Amino acid sequence: MIEVNSLCKRYGHLTAVDNLTFTVEPGQVLGFLGPNGAGKSTTMKMLTGFLAPTSGTARIFGHDVVHDSLAARQCTGYLPEGAPSYDEMTVAQFLRFVARARGIRSSQVNEAMDKAVVQLNLQGVLHQVIETLSKGFRRRVGLAQAIIHDPRVLILDEPTDGLDPNQKHEVRQLISKMSSDKIIVISTHILEEVQALCNRVMIIAQGRLLADDTPAGLIARSRYHNAVTLVAENARKIASTLSELPQVAKAELQGSELTVFPAGEGLFEAVSAAIAEHGWQVSELRYEAGRMDEVFRMITQGEAA
């Protein structure tokens, strides 16, 4: 597992990471969320041996990232922010170099390369110079080098940044497929990605851990959890009528969009029945599981305040 205990990183008077403690076990896909400058990338750099912590410890499957750094890095795959690489190399040259640097035997290098190339769909650019690739393909090359040695831990900083919707879908499928027997830590600002990929979410701000929960648990903190939203031209009149229902605690109106909040069970059924009974012309009706962006703002802005 990953074991982090009282991890800190300071630059003079600036504390980038402040006393982080957590563990991650195989099979978990951890979404690492936070505003810009929260300390996400700094934490990842310490876990992967690129930065030494000021204090505290981090272990990868029992290997201390400072005192047993090589062993810790051998079982870790890392995609840094921006997917840096050697621009003058072709994709094939770069992946072959990474495979050899990772200690893969010469007889197995081609097999490891072929597997990574197929997984990231890089066959068409294999002999193209990396400098000439689009941002999306550079990101996929970065992912290929991270998985080429089949690591037990994957640490991915913005893995789908710069990818088009189809490429994002392919990468998310790949991450989901690998998650059964690996630890995967993903830093992202795409909340949809957290809900699609992660079974655990940590939110940090100003280097401090503010929340550690499942995506469903975080969404349940939203004030929109179990609310009902509808869109109609006569939303104001509808709001007045729905406010009388015992299942409705509160109604909020924004133009033609009306959201009613639950006072108990059965809100959606009660609203649907009222629409049918009164014959209201409703262009949209939706059940609100909750809004992750609202929870994120509530947690991080509350910390800032």
QUIBEL-V376783 format. One record per backbone hydrogen bond with DSSP energy under -1.0 kcal/mol. NH is the residue of the N-H (numbers start at 1). CO is the residue of the C=O. Records with the same first field share a line. If there is no record, write none. Layout:
BEGIN
NH=CO + CO
END
This chain:
BEGIN
2=24
3=59
4=22
5=57
7=20
8=55
9=17
11=14
14=11
16=9
17=9
18=207
20=7
22=4
24=2
27=182
28=25
30=184
31=200
32=186
33=202
38=35
43=39
44=40
45=41
46=42
47=43
48=44
50=45
51=45
54=8
55=8
57=5
59=3
60=63
61=1
63=60
65=58
68=64
72=68
73=69
74=70
76=73
77=153
79=155
83=80
89=86
91=128
92=126
94=90
95=91
96=92
97=93
98=94
99=95
100=96
101=97
102=98
103=100
104=99
108=105
112=108
113=109
114=110
115=111
116=112
117=113
118=114
119=115
120=116
122=117
125=122
128=125
130=89
131=87
132=129
133=130
138=134
139=135
140=136
141=137
142=138
143=139
144=140
145=141
146=142
147=143
150=147
153=75
154=183
155=77
156=185
157=79
158=187
161=158
163=160
168=164
169=165
170=166
171=167
172=168
173=169
174=170
175=171
176=172
177=173
178=174
179=175
183=152
184=28
185=154
186=30
187=156
188=32
194=190
195=191
196=192
197=193
198=194
199=29
200=29
201=213
202=31
203=211
204=33
205=208
207=38
208=205
210=203
211=203
213=201
218=214
219=215
220=216
221=218
222=219
225=222
226=288
227=224
228=260
229=286
230=258
231=284
232=256
235=232
238=234
239=235
240=236
241=237
242=238
243=239
244=241
245=242
248=245
249=261
252=259
254=257
257=254
258=230
259=252
260=228
261=250
263=247
270=266
271=267
272=268
273=269
274=270
275=271
276=272
277=273
278=274
279=275
280=275
282=280
283=231
284=231
286=229
288=227
295=291
296=292
297=293
298=294
299=295
300=296
301=297
302=298
303=299
304=300
305=301
END
